[in-house]
Amino acid sequence: MKKADAIDHFGSKAALAAALGITVQAIAQWGEDVPARRSLELEKVTGGALRAEPPLREPGMRATTAA
């Protein structure tokens, strides 16, 4: 999930922070993407209006190269 999409949904960084119970400063540290844990929280609090993206591979799995 992109941080910009989450901000757009809530209307401001302050409203997004309030929905998650965190500070605006914490959101400023995210970068372009919402961290996985927070994206799951946002999916829940928005009733699915914002969707957490599934990981590209399961944790602990190694990337493989095509032969």
KAPE-V863226 format. One record per residue. PHI is phi in whole degrees, -180 to 180 (NA if undefined). OMEGA is omega in radians with two decimals (none if undefined). D_LAST is the distance of its C-alpha to the last C-alpha in Angstrom with 1 decimal. Layout:
# KAPE-V863226
phi:PHI omega:OMEGA d_last:D_LAST
phi:PHI omega:OMEGA d_last:D_LAST
This chain:
# KAPE-V863226
phi:NA omega:3.13 d_last:31.9
phi:-84 omega:3.14 d_last:33.2
phi:-59 omega:-3.12 d_last:36.3
phi:-61 omega:3.12 d_last:38.1
phi:-66 omega:3.13 d_last:37.8
phi:-67 omega:3.11 d_last:39.4
phi:-63 omega:3.11 d_last:42.1
phi:-59 omega:-3.12 d_last:42.8
phi:-61 omega:-3.09 d_last:43.1
phi:-88 omega:3.08 d_last:45.7
phi:95 omega:3.10 d_last:47.4
phi:-166 omega:3.06 d_last:47.3
phi:-64 omega:-3.13 d_last:45.7
phi:-64 omega:3.14 d_last:48.8
phi:-69 omega:3.08 d_last:48.5
phi:-63 omega:3.12 d_last:44.9
phi:-60 omega:3.13 d_last:45.8
phi:-63 omega:3.14 d_last:48.7
phi:-63 omega:-3.13 d_last:46.6
phi:-98 omega:-3.11 d_last:44.4
phi:70 omega:3.13 d_last:47.2
phi:-127 omega:-3.13 d_last:45.8
phi:-94 omega:3.05 d_last:47.0
phi:-62 omega:3.12 d_last:46.2
phi:-63 omega:3.09 d_last:45.2
phi:-65 omega:3.11 d_last:42.5
phi:-63 omega:-3.14 d_last:41.1
phi:-63 omega:-3.13 d_last:41.3
phi:-86 omega:-3.04 d_last:38.8
phi:-67 omega:-2.95 d_last:36.0
phi:89 omega:-3.06 d_last:34.4
phi:-76 omega:-3.07 d_last:33.1
phi:-105 omega:3.04 d_last:31.7
phi:-73 omega:3.09 d_last:33.8
phi:-57 omega:-3.03 d_last:32.7
phi:-53 omega:-3.11 d_last:31.2
phi:-62 omega:-3.14 d_last:34.4
phi:-69 omega:3.12 d_last:36.7
phi:-66 omega:3.06 d_last:34.8
phi:-66 omega:3.08 d_last:35.2
phi:-62 omega:-3.13 d_last:38.9
phi:-66 omega:3.08 d_last:39.3
phi:-60 omega:-3.12 d_last:37.8
phi:-69 omega:-3.07 d_last:40.5
phi:-71 omega:3.11 d_last:43.4
phi:-96 omega:-3.13 d_last:42.8
phi:64 omega:3.11 d_last:42.5
phi:92 omega:3.10 d_last:39.1
phi:-63 omega:2.98 d_last:40.1
phi:-106 omega:-3.07 d_last:37.5
phi:-115 omega:3.03 d_last:34.2
phi:-72 omega:3.13 d_last:31.9
phi:-85 omega:3.11 d_last:28.3
phi:-68 omega:3.10 d_last:26.0
phi:-65 omega:3.13 d_last:23.5
phi:-70 omega:3.05 d_last:19.9
phi:-152 omega:-3.12 d_last:19.0
phi:-68 omega:3.08 d_last:21.4
phi:-57 omega:3.13 d_last:22.9
phi:89 omega:3.10 d_last:21.6
phi:-83 omega:3.09 d_last:18.0
phi:-91 omega:3.05 d_last:15.3
phi:-69 omega:3.11 d_last:12.9
phi:-116 omega:3.09 d_last:9.2
phi:-111 omega:3.12 d_last:6.4
phi:-74 omega:-3.13 d_last:3.8
phi:-88 omega:none d_last:0.0
